[in-house]
């Protein structure tokens, strides 16, 4: 209580001092302001454009720089004692090394009913070896500042690591252990299975993914592994066993079915001893029997996947396309660029710019060792689905005539040539590009001669490719959208038979669901 009172007295005394000080301070004299009528004003100076030291320079845009010529490197071809091919590209600007181990096997090796097996195996590689569990592998790469990843494709797959040049040896010791000695523990298999099923559930809820997957199924058929999603189906992933996973790895992970691609700050003398140490234990085994896959003959059918209330419909049109090594693959690519390979393509100019049916449509050839699909696709406003489909088919028929202009040819060739340097922006991308080329059975100088092969394409080459590679009257058509709204207008186009499919591409389940809904 005393302390509070004393404090209050101090505050009152301090306030009094402030009041006294204010009272004793003399007040300033009032400021005498001039009469505006007598104020002398400076004469106005005319305001012209602001002149800066670089004004003359800014009067015209700078001229374009000289054209930069790109020359793709050709890898040096080496081999380990066990026969494993090694492709080396030295780049010493940055102290990093990228290593890609590619396997010339992918979804094309999956047995019936086991779609997604190859990518499932690759996902499991870093889950554990006899001496390391998943956490130890992750810590090992992290402690060495290395970046690890896997990849899976229709006819290839593999794994990749990027490391500092000074830690390459311990990184490759860990990398080879992961690649060659996975144990596929039951707990790891089940955990990755749950993750994969979640990924599939997301894809089944995405109309674009549904359109792509259903088109693959109807183009390649029920017996071809490419007829099913690379990530697999709910049924196939649930059916995979640890024994099947281990058997796939043992069958296809062989040095005579693989290649290493090394790009970065290393040399042959430094690299080969490290690779020999890391991969010496890898021995070739007996290759499995090759399986031939037949593709059914195409007949134009419209497949509808119901998506009630969807504001957009996904239109996916396609057929079997062209292989990477086909003689006419470059004319086909030029032709496709004109048709739907850019923002200024014929398809996009029609459906987006002229008719405003879509935000954007496209077409592509998915090339592999065997012919992959040709696809023309895009999302369109639902109430214009039939009209948009008619324009798709009109542009395909127009392209099939092979009639193109000189500017279209020149623009397409220039675009294809200028896209290649982007594949060489980093060590990782360079390794990946050559791994894909090798997987597709292409020569080691493929990219070095790419520009030359594109420049050699003529209008006659494009016309021939269009006539031989496009068959609009036989292409499958998949539409994911509100079936009740779009079916009457689609029927009026008289395009042929119409089937209803579910999101997996299954006809029987879709028909049964439609029948049950009608009761």
VOLUMDREN-690815 format. One line per 4 residues: number of its first residue (from 1); their letters; for each residue z, y, x of C-alpha. Coordinates in nm, 3 decimals. Each point is the difference from the previous one (the first is absolute). Example, Ala and Ser with C-alpha at 12.3 -4.5 7.8 and 13.67 -1.06 7.14 Angstrom:
1 = AS = 0.780,-0.450,1.230; -0.066,0.344,0.137 .
# end
This chain:
1 = XXXX = 0.000,0.000,0.000; 0.092,0.241,0.281; -0.318,-0.071,0.181; -0.203,0.076,-0.310 .
5 = XXXX = 0.176,0.326,-0.059; -0.039,0.108,0.364; -0.368,-0.079,-0.015; -0.037,0.196,-0.323 .
9 = XXXX = 0.176,0.301,0.167; -0.234,-0.017,0.295; -0.301,-0.006,-0.230; 0.130,0.303,-0.196 .
13 = XXXX = 0.069,0.191,0.319; -0.343,-0.079,0.141; -0.163,0.113,-0.325; 0.190,0.326,0.019 .
17 = XXXX = -0.121,0.066,0.350; -0.357,-0.051,-0.112; 0.046,0.249,-0.287; 0.148,0.259,0.233 .
21 = XXXX = -0.278,-0.041,0.249; -0.258,0.046,-0.271; 0.174,0.307,-0.137; 0.015,0.169,0.341 .
25 = XXXX = -0.364,-0.063,0.096; -0.212,0.319,-0.043; -0.287,-0.030,-0.248; -0.356,0.048,0.141 .
29 = XXXX = -0.192,0.312,-0.090; -0.266,-0.043,-0.267; -0.351,-0.061,0.130; -0.240,0.289,-0.062 .
33 = XXXX = -0.328,-0.150,-0.135; -0.319,0.212,0.030; -0.169,0.129,-0.307; -0.304,-0.223,-0.072 .
37 = XXXX = -0.203,0.305,-0.085; 0.043,0.141,0.352; -0.035,-0.338,0.186; -0.281,-0.008,0.256 .
41 = XXXX = -0.204,-0.317,-0.040; -0.214,-0.152,0.279; -0.371,-0.009,-0.078; -0.126,-0.341,-0.118 .
45 = XXXX = -0.201,-0.206,0.244; -0.280,-0.208,-0.157; 0.089,-0.371,0.015; -0.286,-0.219,0.134 .
49 = XXXX = -0.008,-0.371,0.077; 0.267,-0.114,0.244; -0.155,-0.040,0.344; 0.145,-0.272,0.222 .
53 = XXXX = -0.094,-0.098,0.354; -0.165,-0.322,-0.121; -0.183,0.155,-0.296; -0.342,-0.046,0.153 .
57 = XXXX = 0.076,-0.366,0.077; 0.094,-0.066,-0.363; -0.324,0.136,-0.140; -0.165,-0.343,0.031 .
61 = XXXX = 0.135,-0.355,0.010; 0.000,-0.175,0.336; -0.292,-0.235,0.063; 0.061,-0.376,-0.025 .
65 = XXXX = 0.095,-0.178,0.316; -0.239,-0.232,0.175; -0.048,-0.340,-0.161; 0.241,-0.253,0.145 .
69 = XXXX = -0.155,-0.335,0.079; 0.220,-0.303,-0.055; -0.046,-0.318,0.202; 0.210,-0.297,-0.109 .
73 = XXXX = 0.153,-0.193,0.290; -0.100,-0.361,0.064; 0.304,-0.221,0.067; 0.030,-0.195,0.323 .
77 = XXXX = -0.003,-0.372,-0.086; 0.267,-0.215,0.164; 0.164,-0.334,-0.077; 0.332,-0.174,0.063 .
81 = XXXX = 0.027,-0.347,0.151; 0.051,-0.155,-0.344; -0.333,0.148,-0.114; 0.144,0.288,-0.204 .
85 = XXXX = -0.257,0.287,0.012; 0.128,0.342,0.105; -0.187,0.327,-0.064; 0.126,0.293,0.208 .
89 = XXXX = -0.069,0.373,-0.037; 0.181,0.219,0.252; 0.121,0.342,-0.118; 0.239,0.174,0.238 .
93 = XXXX = 0.052,0.334,-0.175; 0.325,-0.113,-0.168; 0.250,-0.259,0.136; -0.039,-0.233,-0.298 .
97 = XXXX = -0.159,-0.343,-0.043; -0.119,-0.147,-0.329; -0.029,-0.381,-0.032; -0.161,-0.173,-0.298 .
101 = XXXX = -0.003,-0.377,-0.043; -0.274,-0.085,-0.251; -0.047,-0.335,-0.174; -0.344,-0.087,-0.139 .
105 = XXXX = 0.153,-0.141,-0.319; 0.122,0.170,-0.314; -0.017,-0.045,-0.374; -0.316,-0.208,0.048 .
109 = XXXX = 0.219,-0.286,0.129; 0.234,-0.017,-0.300; -0.005,-0.322,-0.208; -0.055,0.020,-0.378 .
113 = XXXX = 0.305,0.131,-0.178; 0.151,0.143,0.320; -0.140,0.353,0.004; 0.204,0.236,0.215 .
117 = XXXX = 0.104,-0.277,0.242; -0.152,0.159,0.313; 0.152,0.343,-0.056; 0.332,-0.165,-0.095 .
121 = XXXX = 0.009,-0.181,0.335; -0.071,0.323,0.188; 0.281,0.178,-0.186; 0.240,-0.275,0.111 .
125 = XXXX = -0.080,0.007,0.374; 0.267,0.253,0.092; 0.268,-0.162,-0.217; 0.117,-0.231,0.276 .
129 = XXXX = -0.071,-0.223,0.299; 0.215,-0.280,0.149; 0.188,0.255,0.215; -0.010,0.314,-0.218 .
133 = XXXX = 0.062,0.084,-0.364; -0.169,0.284,-0.187; 0.265,0.255,0.101; -0.026,-0.093,0.368 .
137 = XXXX = -0.380,0.031,-0.010; 0.020,0.341,-0.167; 0.261,0.119,0.251; -0.207,-0.133,0.287 .
141 = XXXX = -0.308,0.200,-0.095; 0.209,0.308,-0.079; 0.193,-0.011,0.329; -0.330,-0.017,0.189 .
145 = XXXX = -0.147,0.287,-0.207; -0.277,-0.233,-0.123; -0.176,0.011,-0.336; -0.083,-0.337,-0.163 .
149 = XXXX = -0.216,-0.081,-0.305; -0.214,-0.276,-0.150; -0.332,0.011,-0.188; -0.186,-0.241,-0.229 .
153 = XXXX = -0.359,0.004,-0.124; -0.251,-0.216,-0.182; -0.101,-0.193,0.312; 0.243,0.113,0.270 .
157 = XXXX = 0.356,0.100,0.071; 0.238,0.061,0.284; 0.274,0.212,0.146; 0.021,0.316,0.203 .
161 = XXXX = 0.241,0.179,0.232; -0.003,0.336,0.177; 0.222,0.039,0.306; 0.072,0.230,0.289 .
165 = XXXX = -0.198,-0.103,0.307; 0.321,-0.045,0.201; 0.153,-0.241,-0.256; -0.314,-0.202,-0.070 .
169 = XXXX = 0.129,-0.323,0.158; 0.322,-0.037,-0.206; -0.181,0.118,-0.314; -0.267,-0.267,0.040 .
173 = XXXX = 0.266,-0.264,0.063; 0.150,0.083,-0.340; -0.341,0.044,-0.162; -0.123,-0.343,0.112 .
177 = XXXX = 0.324,-0.164,-0.114; -0.051,0.146,-0.347; -0.365,-0.106,-0.013; 0.032,-0.350,0.141 .
181 = XXXX = 0.347,-0.122,-0.098; 0.090,0.101,-0.357; 0.245,-0.242,-0.164; -0.043,0.104,-0.366 .
185 = XXXX = 0.362,-0.052,-0.104; 0.045,-0.076,-0.369; 0.211,0.312,-0.058; -0.265,0.221,0.158 .
189 = XXXX = -0.277,-0.164,-0.203; 0.189,0.064,-0.323; 0.077,0.362,0.087; -0.363,0.079,0.084 .
193 = XXXX = -0.108,-0.186,-0.316; 0.212,0.234,-0.214; -0.150,0.303,0.175; -0.353,-0.133,-0.052 .
197 = XXXX = 0.059,-0.065,-0.371; 0.115,0.360,-0.037; -0.320,0.118,0.168; -0.209,-0.212,-0.238 .
201 = XXXX = 0.186,0.139,-0.302; -0.090,0.353,0.110; -0.366,-0.095,0.046; -0.015,-0.153,-0.350 .
205 = XXXX = 0.122,0.332,-0.142; -0.268,0.201,0.183; -0.332,0.015,-0.193; -0.200,0.061,0.318 .
209 = XXXX = 0.145,-0.308,0.172; -0.054,-0.203,-0.317; -0.365,0.105,-0.019; -0.061,-0.090,0.364 .
213 = XXXX = 0.172,-0.338,-0.023; -0.163,-0.105,-0.326; -0.343,0.097,0.136; 0.059,-0.216,0.309 .
217 = XXXX = 0.098,-0.291,-0.220; -0.307,0.014,-0.220; -0.239,0.063,0.292; 0.127,-0.270,0.236 .
221 = XXXX = 0.126,-0.245,-0.259; 0.307,-0.216,-0.044; -0.062,-0.222,0.305; -0.061,0.267,0.263 .
225 = XXXX = 0.308,0.143,0.180; -0.149,0.349,-0.017; 0.017,-0.021,-0.377; 0.374,0.067,0.017 .
229 = XXXX = 0.211,0.290,0.134; 0.081,0.005,0.371; 0.368,0.029,-0.088; -0.027,-0.305,-0.226 .
233 = XXXX = 0.097,-0.053,-0.362; 0.341,-0.059,-0.152; -0.082,-0.369,-0.040; -0.139,-0.050,0.351 .
237 = XXXX = 0.286,0.181,0.179; 0.262,-0.189,-0.200; -0.168,-0.329,0.093; -0.005,0.057,0.379 .
241 = XXXX = 0.233,-0.224,0.200; 0.140,0.040,0.348; -0.199,-0.307,0.106; -0.328,0.159,-0.117 .
245 = XXXX = 0.083,0.324,0.179; 0.072,-0.178,0.330; -0.312,-0.218,-0.037; -0.227,0.304,-0.044 .
249 = XXXX = 0.143,0.163,0.312; -0.041,-0.318,0.205; -0.357,-0.054,-0.120; -0.141,0.349,0.057 .
253 = XXXX = 0.215,0.161,0.272; -0.185,-0.149,0.298; -0.133,0.168,0.317; -0.349,-0.130,-0.080 .
257 = XXXX = 0.021,0.182,-0.337; 0.147,0.325,0.133; -0.060,0.296,0.229; 0.209,0.273,0.161 .
261 = XXXX = -0.107,0.365,-0.006; 0.180,0.226,0.247; -0.057,0.376,0.005; 0.188,0.256,0.205 .
265 = XXXX = 0.170,0.083,0.326; -0.036,-0.326,0.192; -0.240,-0.177,0.232; -0.139,-0.350,0.032 .
269 = XXXX = 0.213,-0.067,0.307; 0.319,0.106,-0.176; -0.080,-0.150,-0.339; -0.119,-0.354,0.070 .
273 = XXXX = 0.319,-0.130,0.170; 0.208,0.135,-0.288; -0.226,-0.161,-0.261; -0.005,-0.332,0.188 .
277 = XXXX = 0.378,-0.005,0.004; 0.025,0.087,-0.370; -0.270,-0.234,-0.135; -0.023,-0.286,0.256 .
281 = XXXX = 0.181,-0.245,-0.233; -0.258,0.051,-0.276; -0.230,-0.300,-0.010; -0.305,-0.067,-0.214 .
285 = XXXX = 0.036,-0.256,-0.275; -0.240,-0.192,-0.218; -0.184,0.242,-0.229; 0.024,-0.073,-0.373 .
289 = XXXX = -0.308,-0.109,-0.188; -0.210,0.294,-0.109; -0.019,0.058,-0.375; -0.315,0.134,-0.161 .
293 = XXXX = 0.042,0.229,-0.298; -0.265,0.027,-0.268; -0.047,0.316,-0.201; -0.110,-0.038,-0.363 .
297 = XXXX = -0.329,0.149,-0.114; 0.052,0.342,-0.152; -0.076,0.069,-0.366; 0.083,0.338,-0.147 .
301 = XXXX = 0.316,-0.021,-0.206; 0.239,0.274,-0.109; 0.366,-0.090,0.059; 0.258,0.216,-0.177 .
305 = XXXX = 0.367,0.016,0.100; 0.198,0.169,-0.274; 0.213,0.298,0.100; 0.110,0.149,-0.335 .
309 = XXXX = 0.032,0.378,-0.010; -0.134,0.050,0.353; -0.150,0.351,0.041; -0.241,-0.137,0.260 .
313 = XXXX = -0.210,-0.314,0.026; -0.070,-0.166,0.332; -0.363,-0.115,0.034; -0.072,-0.255,0.274 .
317 = XXXX = -0.355,-0.133,0.042; -0.103,-0.243,0.271; -0.165,-0.304,0.148; -0.017,-0.184,0.333 .
321 = XXXX = -0.116,0.246,0.266; -0.092,-0.030,0.368; 0.152,-0.156,0.312; 0.097,0.208,0.306 .
325 = XXXX = -0.261,-0.168,0.216; -0.287,0.007,-0.251; -0.328,0.150,0.132; -0.003,0.262,-0.276 .
329 = XXXX = 0.367,0.098,0.014; -0.073,0.350,0.137; -0.271,0.082,-0.258; 0.241,-0.128,-0.266 .
333 = XXXX = 0.273,0.232,0.126; -0.232,0.299,0.002; -0.114,-0.087,-0.351; 0.359,-0.033,-0.120 .
337 = XXXX = 0.097,0.336,0.148; -0.272,0.163,-0.206; 0.107,-0.190,-0.311; 0.378,0.038,0.010 .
341 = XXXX = 0.133,0.040,0.351; 0.088,0.370,-0.001; 0.109,0.289,-0.220; -0.366,0.108,-0.025 .
345 = XXXX = -0.131,-0.347,-0.086; -0.219,-0.068,-0.300; 0.277,-0.173,-0.194; 0.250,0.277,0.061 .
349 = XXXX = -0.250,0.278,-0.070; -0.080,-0.165,-0.332; 0.336,-0.111,-0.136; 0.221,0.268,0.153 .
353 = XXXX = -0.212,0.312,0.044; -0.258,-0.027,-0.276; 0.187,-0.181,-0.280; 0.369,0.054,0.092 .
357 = XXXX = 0.081,-0.359,-0.095; 0.206,-0.061,0.315; 0.193,0.160,0.284; -0.204,-0.215,0.236 .
361 = XXXX = -0.191,-0.329,0.022; -0.125,-0.198,0.298; -0.181,-0.309,0.126; 0.032,-0.216,0.311 .
365 = XXXX = -0.101,-0.321,0.177; 0.303,-0.197,0.121; -0.157,-0.182,0.293; 0.136,-0.306,0.185 .
369 = XXXX = -0.137,-0.303,0.185; -0.114,-0.116,-0.341; -0.130,0.236,-0.267; 0.283,0.184,-0.169 .
373 = XXXX = -0.029,0.191,-0.328; -0.211,0.301,-0.088; 0.200,0.227,-0.231; -0.070,0.313,-0.204 .
377 = XXXX = 0.314,0.127,-0.170; 0.220,0.285,-0.117; 0.234,0.127,-0.267; -0.154,0.179,-0.300 .
381 = XXXX = 0.140,0.172,-0.307; 0.060,-0.273,-0.259; -0.193,0.147,-0.294; -0.309,0.025,0.222 .
385 = XXXX = 0.021,-0.352,0.143; -0.326,-0.124,-0.151; -0.190,0.315,0.095; 0.134,-0.017,0.357 .
389 = XXXX = -0.093,-0.367,0.027; -0.352,0.087,-0.111; -0.025,0.261,0.278; 0.130,-0.249,0.259 .
393 = XXXX = -0.274,-0.246,-0.096; -0.263,0.274,-0.011; 0.079,0.104,0.358; 0.000,-0.362,0.118 .
397 = XXXX = -0.342,-0.057,-0.156; -0.128,0.325,0.149; 0.130,-0.101,0.344; -0.163,-0.341,-0.030 .
401 = XXXX = -0.342,0.167,-0.011; 0.062,0.102,0.361; -0.120,0.354,-0.056; 0.199,0.237,0.219 .
405 = XXXX = -0.071,0.343,0.144; -0.017,0.102,0.364; 0.315,0.216,-0.029; 0.191,-0.291,-0.158 .
409 = XXXX = -0.102,-0.228,0.286; 0.087,0.256,0.268; 0.339,0.086,-0.156; 0.098,-0.366,-0.040 .
413 = XXXX = -0.090,-0.090,0.357; 0.182,0.302,0.142; 0.312,-0.078,-0.206; 0.010,-0.362,0.119 .
417 = XXXX = -0.043,0.103,0.364; 0.264,0.274,-0.017; 0.253,-0.237,-0.160; 0.010,-0.233,0.300 .
421 = XXXX = 0.202,0.221,0.244; 0.290,-0.005,-0.248; 0.041,-0.372,0.078; 0.074,0.096,0.362 .
425 = XXXX = 0.263,0.269,-0.051; 0.285,-0.212,0.144; 0.057,-0.315,0.202; 0.116,-0.180,-0.315 .
429 = XXXX = -0.317,0.089,-0.189; -0.225,-0.103,0.288; 0.167,-0.339,0.027; -0.022,-0.048,-0.375 .
433 = XXXX = -0.368,0.094,-0.009; -0.097,-0.251,0.267; 0.224,-0.267,-0.154; -0.189,0.040,-0.330 .
437 = XXXX = -0.336,-0.014,0.175; 0.100,-0.319,0.183; 0.137,-0.152,-0.320; -0.334,0.067,-0.171 .
441 = XXXX = -0.192,-0.167,0.282; -0.155,0.324,0.129; -0.095,0.063,0.366; 0.229,0.180,0.241 .
445 = XXXX = -0.238,0.298,0.020; -0.014,0.037,-0.380; 0.148,0.351,-0.009; -0.189,0.113,0.309 .
449 = XXXX = -0.327,-0.073,-0.181; 0.117,0.107,-0.347; -0.159,0.345,0.008; -0.328,-0.140,0.129 .
453 = XXXX = -0.016,-0.253,-0.284; 0.078,0.261,-0.265; -0.260,0.242,0.137; -0.263,-0.276,-0.012 .
457 = XXXX = 0.032,-0.040,-0.379; -0.308,0.122,-0.189; -0.068,0.080,-0.364; -0.190,-0.328,-0.029 .
461 = XXXX = 0.303,-0.187,0.138; 0.225,0.160,-0.259; -0.247,-0.072,-0.280; -0.019,-0.367,0.099 .
465 = XXXX = 0.378,-0.033,0.023; 0.039,0.161,-0.343; -0.253,-0.233,-0.161; 0.147,-0.313,0.160 .
469 = XXXX = 0.372,0.078,-0.011; 0.046,0.167,-0.341; -0.028,-0.203,-0.321; 0.137,0.216,-0.283 .
473 = XXXX = -0.115,-0.246,-0.266; 0.215,-0.273,0.157; 0.308,0.198,0.106; 0.337,-0.077,-0.151 .
477 = XXXX = 0.166,0.290,-0.183; 0.378,0.031,-0.029; 0.161,0.269,-0.215; 0.376,0.057,-0.006 .
481 = XXXX = 0.082,0.226,-0.292; 0.091,0.023,-0.371; -0.205,-0.290,-0.138; 0.008,0.099,-0.369 .
485 = XXXX = -0.141,0.344,0.081; -0.270,-0.098,0.246; -0.131,-0.336,-0.125; -0.220,0.132,-0.287 .
489 = XXXX = -0.182,0.248,0.224; -0.035,-0.255,0.281; -0.154,-0.245,-0.245; -0.257,0.263,-0.101 .
493 = XXXX = -0.132,0.002,0.359; -0.111,-0.364,-0.046; 0.082,-0.098,0.355; 0.060,-0.367,-0.071 .
497 = XXXX = 0.298,-0.223,-0.063; 0.349,0.155,-0.020; 0.323,-0.176,0.100; 0.363,0.102,-0.014 .
501 = XXXX = 0.212,-0.066,0.310; 0.363,0.060,0.084; 0.117,0.198,0.305; -0.025,-0.313,0.217 .
505 = XXXX = -0.358,-0.060,-0.112; 0.093,-0.301,-0.211; -0.218,-0.042,-0.309; 0.200,-0.265,-0.186 .
509 = XXXX = 0.331,0.185,0.015; -0.167,0.323,-0.107; -0.169,-0.171,-0.293; 0.325,-0.166,-0.104 .
513 = XXXX = 0.186,0.331,0.020; -0.266,0.174,-0.210; 0.012,-0.278,-0.258; 0.378,0.019,-0.020 .
517 = XXX = -0.009,0.378,-0.041; -0.239,-0.037,-0.293; 0.235,-0.219,-0.202 .
# end
